């Protein structure tokens, strides 16, 4: 039986040229047995007619809050509670910006703010709009609010330019929806520890040793695990990020010692852990209580190792627990990563390299290789950190399906 059988799906269509693809998406969903309700923005009518979509969905298309012809009131609150999934395809830069900032000036957007279900957003726009910093920031805001972004494809665009911005094909969107319906709750009843961000080791009241980690990878992992039903303990070093999903319990720390203490405590009752934090390997032996003043002599720092979180959790790990580590390397990447798997008793290690353009710190993308405890390596292409998180969580789902 199809995962879509008797599921209630909202399909939101905004005013972009890719709106014509929505007709095929609606047709595919109905064919799979879903109940489909189409919502359109007023401007979307310029690209595809409501008659086409109501014929395919077998329901009147909703555009306005009030229909003067029938006297019907379309309640955005009722729609938000009715749906099992809400997919907005295409999602224009304009509508995504409004969604990210809570603007509800049409029925489609008001329903988005009332939705109790998972919302999936399929962007479609020209490449320069897609890559504009304002749009990229809106995409990250939408992700942080718990929405799933169906990444746009690269190819020839309506403008004649070639690049990223094409809405995913309806068949691909259908599979994304199928995955959310079929597996989003497979981790219900599981508890995961996730570490994220940097740690700071104080030198004096105003200076510290740290690194460039933004925490984006760890937060994306926590959100993705939570969307699949897991309860997540997120132990985070200093970062401006805040998780949105109610299944995430956030613990903010600063030093490696603090992260160590909280991670050990959380792992005792966890089914698994994903250690994405960039933990300082060393801390100063001496912490000055007052600011060290500039002098003529050099300031020599003596450092000592911080506690090894992965190694400690590896020693604690029982047969039913899953432990996933991260390795950021600059040379002999595979060899160093494989060595860490056995030294720290990991199930897998996620390797990324600062040599790869678009990977590492302070960027929204990553390129990873997942290596298992048998030394087998699976390499992935460069993707957004949210998409990378989904790849890693899919590996976790596969693990639980096999045991």
VOTORVO-710832 format. One line per 10 residues: number of its first residue (from 1); their letters; for each residue x negated, y negated, z negated of C-alpha. Coordinates in nm, 3 decimals. Layout:
// VOTORVO-710832
NUM	A	X Y Z | ...
This chain:
// VOTORVO-710832
1	XXXXXXXXXX	0.000 0.000 0.000 | -0.124 -0.348 0.085 | -0.246 -0.570 -0.198 | -0.017 -0.838 -0.056 | 0.305 -0.636 -0.085 | 0.565 -0.855 -0.264 | 0.298 -1.110 -0.361 | 0.404 -1.475 -0.351 | 0.159 -1.681 -0.148 | 0.162 -2.057 -0.103
11	XXXXXXXXXX	-0.008 -2.173 0.217 | -0.093 -2.544 0.214 | -0.171 -2.712 0.547 | -0.333 -3.055 0.562 | -0.375 -3.283 0.860 | -0.668 -3.152 1.060 | -0.713 -2.995 1.402 | -0.771 -2.653 1.242 | -0.405 -2.656 1.135 | -0.326 -2.448 1.443
21	XXXXXXXXXX	-0.511 -2.155 1.282 | -0.270 -2.159 0.990 | 0.001 -2.008 1.209 | -0.203 -1.690 1.249 | -0.284 -1.682 0.876 | 0.087 -1.702 0.791 | 0.167 -1.430 1.043 | -0.103 -1.199 0.898 | 0.020 -1.252 0.542 | 0.382 -1.179 0.634
31	XXXXXXXXXX	0.270 -0.868 0.822 | 0.093 -0.751 0.505 | 0.419 -0.779 0.311 | 0.366 -1.110 0.132 | 0.633 -1.368 0.059 | 0.490 -1.683 0.215 | 0.594 -2.039 0.143 | 0.432 -2.304 0.362 | 0.363 -2.655 0.233 | 0.248 -2.927 0.472
41	XXXXXXXXXX	0.127 -3.282 0.430 | 0.325 -3.530 0.643 | 0.023 -3.586 0.868 | -0.016 -3.211 0.932 | 0.302 -3.229 1.143 | 0.095 -3.408 1.408 | -0.108 -3.090 1.463 | 0.146 -2.808 1.428 | 0.525 -2.811 1.406 | 0.717 -2.704 1.096
51	XXXXXXXXXX	0.945 -2.504 1.327 | 0.655 -2.277 1.427 | 0.558 -2.214 1.067 | 0.910 -2.165 0.934 | 0.974 -1.912 1.212 | 0.661 -1.716 1.117 | 0.711 -1.739 0.740 | 1.088 -1.685 0.754 | 1.129 -1.974 0.509 | 1.190 -2.346 0.554
61	XXXXXXXXXX	0.863 -2.540 0.546 | 0.835 -2.784 0.256 | 0.687 -3.126 0.326 | 0.858 -3.381 0.102 | 0.981 -3.376 -0.255 | 1.332 -3.453 -0.133 | 1.501 -3.344 0.191 | 1.766 -3.604 0.279 | 1.925 -3.376 0.540 | 2.004 -3.094 0.300
71	XXXXXXXXXX	1.990 -3.280 -0.028 | 1.741 -3.021 -0.156 | 1.482 -3.110 -0.419 | 1.150 -2.931 -0.375 | 1.007 -2.891 -0.723 | 0.627 -2.891 -0.732 | 0.647 -2.752 -1.087 | 0.857 -2.452 -0.980 | 0.630 -2.389 -0.681 | 0.319 -2.396 -0.900
81	XXXXXXXXXX	0.470 -2.136 -1.132 | 0.612 -1.919 -0.850 | 0.291 -1.840 -0.664 | 0.044 -1.554 -0.716 | -0.209 -1.731 -0.493 | -0.232 -2.076 -0.336 | -0.452 -2.114 -0.028 | -0.506 -2.455 0.131 | -0.617 -2.401 0.490 | -0.725 -2.625 0.645
91	XXXXXXXXXX	-0.834 -2.856 0.366 | -0.946 -3.193 0.500 | -1.205 -3.415 0.332 | -0.924 -3.655 0.242 | -0.710 -3.393 0.069 | -1.008 -3.235 -0.106 | -1.108 -3.576 -0.242 | -0.759 -3.627 -0.380 | -0.752 -3.279 -0.531 | -1.089 -3.332 -0.698
101	XXXXXXXXXX	-0.969 -3.654 -0.862 | -0.614 -3.560 -0.953 | -0.429 -3.770 -0.696 | -0.083 -3.628 -0.619 | 0.073 -3.847 -0.350 | 0.248 -3.565 -0.160 | 0.419 -3.235 -0.237 | 0.119 -3.020 -0.143 | -0.113 -3.205 -0.383 | 0.140 -3.226 -0.667
111	XXXXXXXXXX	0.192 -2.850 -0.638 | -0.185 -2.802 -0.654 | -0.197 -2.983 -0.989 | 0.085 -2.762 -1.121 | -0.049 -2.430 -0.988 | -0.084 -2.157 -1.252 | -0.249 -1.920 -1.004 | -0.589 -1.900 -0.836 | -0.631 -2.172 -0.574 | -0.851 -2.108 -0.270
121	XXXXXXXXXX	-0.964 -2.395 -0.051 | -1.077 -2.355 0.312 | -1.249 -2.679 0.422 | -1.235 -2.793 0.785 | -1.396 -3.115 0.910 | -1.675 -3.251 1.124 | -2.031 -3.170 1.022 | -2.127 -3.521 0.907 | -1.815 -3.540 0.691 | -1.888 -3.194 0.553
131	XXXXXXXXXX	-2.244 -3.286 0.457 | -2.163 -3.630 0.320 | -2.270 -3.655 -0.046 | -1.920 -3.766 -0.150 | -1.761 -3.457 0.007 | -2.025 -3.222 -0.135 | -1.966 -3.371 -0.479 | -1.591 -3.316 -0.439 | -1.654 -2.952 -0.343 | -1.853 -2.902 -0.661
141	XXXXXXXXXX	-1.584 -3.072 -0.866 | -1.322 -2.841 -0.719 | -1.538 -2.540 -0.804 | -1.592 -2.666 -1.157 | -1.214 -2.688 -1.196 | -1.186 -2.316 -1.121 | -1.100 -2.326 -0.751 | -1.253 -2.080 -0.504 | -1.407 -2.241 -0.196 | -1.386 -2.042 0.128
151	XXXXXXXXXX	-1.706 -2.165 0.288 | -1.675 -2.325 0.631 | -1.846 -2.160 0.928 | -2.103 -2.311 1.161 | -2.026 -2.348 1.528 | -1.885 -2.582 1.790 | -1.653 -2.841 1.635 | -1.361 -3.035 1.781 | -1.584 -3.342 1.816 | -1.813 -3.151 2.050
161	XXXXXXXXXX	-2.090 -3.140 1.790 | -2.228 -2.812 1.663 | -2.278 -2.743 1.293 | -2.106 -2.647 0.968 | -1.744 -2.748 0.929 | -1.531 -2.492 1.118 | -1.256 -2.344 0.908 | -1.299 -1.971 0.854 | -1.100 -1.759 1.096 | -0.759 -1.643 0.966
171	XXXXXXXXXX	-0.872 -1.279 0.951 | -1.167 -1.378 0.730 | -0.946 -1.590 0.504 | -0.707 -1.295 0.471 | -0.994 -1.076 0.348 | -1.098 -1.343 0.096 | -0.742 -1.348 -0.035 | -0.734 -0.967 -0.042 | -1.052 -0.963 -0.249 | -0.905 -1.204 -0.504
181	XXXXXXXXXX	-0.585 -1.003 -0.534 | -0.761 -0.668 -0.545 | -1.057 -0.736 -0.771 | -1.018 -1.064 -0.956 | -0.906 -0.889 -1.276 | -1.135 -0.585 -1.263 | -1.343 -0.723 -1.548 | -1.046 -0.772 -1.780 | -1.143 -0.646 -2.124 | -1.516 -0.692 -2.055
191	XXXXXXXXXX	-1.731 -0.948 -2.236 | -2.040 -1.096 -2.073 | -2.323 -1.313 -2.196 | -2.456 -1.568 -1.945 | -2.754 -1.794 -2.010 | -2.793 -2.109 -1.803 | -2.995 -2.424 -1.760 | -3.337 -2.524 -1.894 | -3.469 -2.531 -2.248 | -3.653 -2.830 -2.395
201	XXXXXXXXXX	-3.940 -2.798 -2.642 | -3.996 -3.119 -2.839 | -4.340 -3.277 -2.856 | -4.223 -3.576 -3.057 | -3.887 -3.757 -3.095 | -3.898 -3.889 -2.736 | -4.098 -3.633 -2.533 | -4.048 -3.267 -2.449 | -4.172 -2.980 -2.236 | -3.904 -2.865 -1.991
211	XXXXXXXXXX	-3.828 -2.774 -1.632 | -3.610 -2.885 -1.342 | -3.325 -2.635 -1.384 | -2.980 -2.792 -1.332 | -2.783 -2.497 -1.472 | -2.567 -2.475 -1.158 | -2.648 -2.107 -1.092 | -2.564 -1.994 -1.444 | -2.243 -2.197 -1.461 | -2.131 -2.059 -1.123
221	XXXXXXXXXX	-2.191 -1.707 -1.255 | -1.993 -1.777 -1.572 | -1.700 -1.918 -1.373 | -1.702 -1.626 -1.129 | -1.714 -1.363 -1.404 | -1.427 -1.540 -1.579 | -1.219 -1.552 -1.261 | -1.258 -1.173 -1.240 | -1.110 -1.139 -1.587 | -1.418 -1.127 -1.811
231	XXXXXXXXXX	-1.454 -1.311 -2.140 | -1.780 -1.506 -2.109 | -2.019 -1.638 -2.374 | -2.214 -1.910 -2.193 | -2.530 -2.013 -2.377 | -2.650 -2.326 -2.202 | -2.955 -2.542 -2.228 | -2.930 -2.921 -2.171 | -2.717 -2.995 -1.861 | -2.441 -3.235 -1.758
241	XXXXXXXXXX	-2.216 -2.944 -1.651 | -1.902 -2.833 -1.833 | -1.717 -2.507 -1.756 | -1.346 -2.533 -1.676 | -1.223 -2.174 -1.707 | -1.044 -2.094 -2.036 | -1.219 -1.753 -2.057 | -1.557 -1.922 -2.108 | -1.685 -1.998 -2.457 | -1.967 -2.253 -2.431
251	XXXXXXXXXX	-2.257 -2.274 -2.676 | -2.499 -2.560 -2.609 | -2.860 -2.525 -2.723 | -3.184 -2.709 -2.663 | -3.485 -2.492 -2.743 | -3.587 -2.141 -2.640 | -3.563 -2.031 -3.003 | -3.203 -2.153 -3.025 | -3.112 -1.979 -2.701 | -3.280 -1.662 -2.826
261	XXXXXXXXXX	-3.081 -1.658 -3.151 | -2.745 -1.718 -2.984 | -2.812 -1.476 -2.695 | -2.910 -1.194 -2.932 | -2.598 -1.251 -3.142 | -2.368 -1.258 -2.836 | -2.525 -0.950 -2.673 | -2.447 -0.726 -2.968 | -2.077 -0.721 -2.872 | -2.118 -0.769 -2.497
271	XXXXXXXXXX	-2.065 -0.527 -2.211 | -2.333 -0.702 -2.012 | -2.551 -1.008 -1.971 | -2.676 -1.217 -1.682 | -2.983 -1.418 -1.781 | -2.993 -1.710 -1.539 | -3.152 -1.968 -1.770 | -3.495 -2.109 -1.698 | -3.634 -2.059 -2.048 | -3.956 -2.233 -2.147
281	XXXXXXXXXX	-4.235 -1.978 -2.178 | -4.434 -2.195 -2.419 | -4.371 -2.447 -2.695 | -4.609 -2.684 -2.874 | -4.763 -2.551 -3.193 | -4.723 -2.894 -3.351 | -4.409 -3.110 -3.333 | -4.483 -3.471 -3.424 | -4.217 -3.638 -3.639 | -4.302 -3.983 -3.504
291	XXXXXXXXXX	-4.367 -4.097 -3.148 | -4.728 -4.037 -3.051 | -4.879 -4.373 -2.949 | -5.095 -4.423 -2.646 | -5.467 -4.420 -2.730 | -5.798 -4.412 -2.554 | -5.849 -4.045 -2.627 | -5.678 -3.762 -2.442 | -5.385 -3.590 -2.611 | -5.462 -3.219 -2.623
301	XXXXXXXXXX	-5.160 -2.991 -2.658 | -5.185 -2.646 -2.810 | -4.904 -2.417 -2.696 | -4.771 -2.085 -2.818 | -4.531 -1.838 -2.651 | -4.157 -1.869 -2.705 | -3.952 -1.557 -2.788 | -3.879 -1.339 -2.483 | -3.501 -1.317 -2.457 | -3.490 -1.063 -2.173
311	XXXXXXXXXX	-3.736 -0.832 -2.346 | -3.542 -0.846 -2.674 | -3.209 -0.773 -2.506 | -3.372 -0.494 -2.307 | -3.476 -0.327 -2.633 | -3.125 -0.372 -2.773 | -2.948 -0.247 -2.460 | -2.732 0.064 -2.494 | -2.622 0.296 -2.215 | -2.290 0.118 -2.168
321	XXXXXXXXXX	-2.445 -0.228 -2.139 | -2.554 -0.394 -1.815 | -2.852 -0.631 -1.818 | -2.932 -0.853 -1.520 | -3.239 -1.078 -1.521 | -3.363 -1.357 -1.297 | -3.712 -1.415 -1.162 | -3.829 -1.739 -1.004 | -4.168 -1.673 -0.847 | -4.418 -1.866 -0.637
331	XXXXXXXXXX	-4.643 -1.579 -0.525 | -4.633 -1.198 -0.492 | -4.260 -1.231 -0.555 | -4.143 -0.873 -0.506 | -4.431 -0.721 -0.701 | -4.380 -0.949 -1.001 | -4.003 -0.898 -0.998 | -4.029 -0.517 -0.983 | -4.273 -0.523 -1.273 | -4.027 -0.725 -1.485
341	XXXXXXXXXX	-3.744 -0.476 -1.429 | -3.926 -0.196 -1.612 | -4.112 -0.415 -1.862 | -3.782 -0.561 -1.984 | -3.550 -0.263 -1.928 | -3.324 -0.444 -1.679 | -3.064 -0.283 -1.455 | -3.140 -0.535 -1.179 | -3.333 -0.850 -1.128 | -3.229 -1.143 -0.909
351	XXXXXXXXXX	-3.532 -1.286 -0.733 | -3.564 -1.628 -0.578 | -3.870 -1.810 -0.460 | -3.969 -2.175 -0.460 | -4.122 -2.108 -0.118 | -3.774 -2.076 0.032 | -3.632 -2.406 0.155 | -3.297 -2.474 -0.012 | -3.364 -2.239 -0.306 | -3.468 -2.311 -0.662
361	XXXXXXXXXX	-3.403 -2.611 -0.885 | -3.187 -2.922 -0.833 | -3.013 -2.797 -0.516 | -2.665 -2.660 -0.447 | -2.789 -2.358 -0.251 | -2.995 -2.049 -0.325 | -3.147 -1.754 -0.142 | -3.180 -1.439 -0.346 | -3.295 -1.079 -0.337 | -3.135 -0.831 -0.578
371	XXXXXXXXXX	-3.372 -0.552 -0.685 | -3.247 -0.248 -0.877 | -3.432 -0.031 -1.131 | -3.531 0.209 -0.851 | -3.715 -0.071 -0.673 | -3.461 -0.100 -0.390 | -3.426 -0.459 -0.268 | -3.126 -0.620 -0.100 | -3.190 -0.961 0.056 | -2.917 -1.222 0.105
381	XXXXXXXXXX	-2.907 -1.526 0.332 | -2.917 -1.885 0.208 | -2.577 -1.970 0.054 | -2.413 -2.207 -0.189 | -2.478 -2.116 -0.551 | -2.109 -2.036 -0.591 | -2.130 -1.788 -0.301 | -2.449 -1.643 -0.451 | -2.265 -1.598 -0.782 | -1.993 -1.408 -0.600
391	XXXXXXXXXX	-2.255 -1.177 -0.444 | -2.403 -1.104 -0.786 | -2.062 -1.045 -0.945 | -1.964 -0.818 -0.655 | -2.273 -0.611 -0.743 | -2.147 -0.595 -1.102 | -1.804 -0.483 -0.983 | -1.966 -0.212 -0.773 | -2.156 -0.094 -1.082 | -1.835 -0.052 -1.282
401	XXX	-1.661 0.122 -0.993 | -1.943 0.378 -0.983 | -1.946 0.463 -1.355
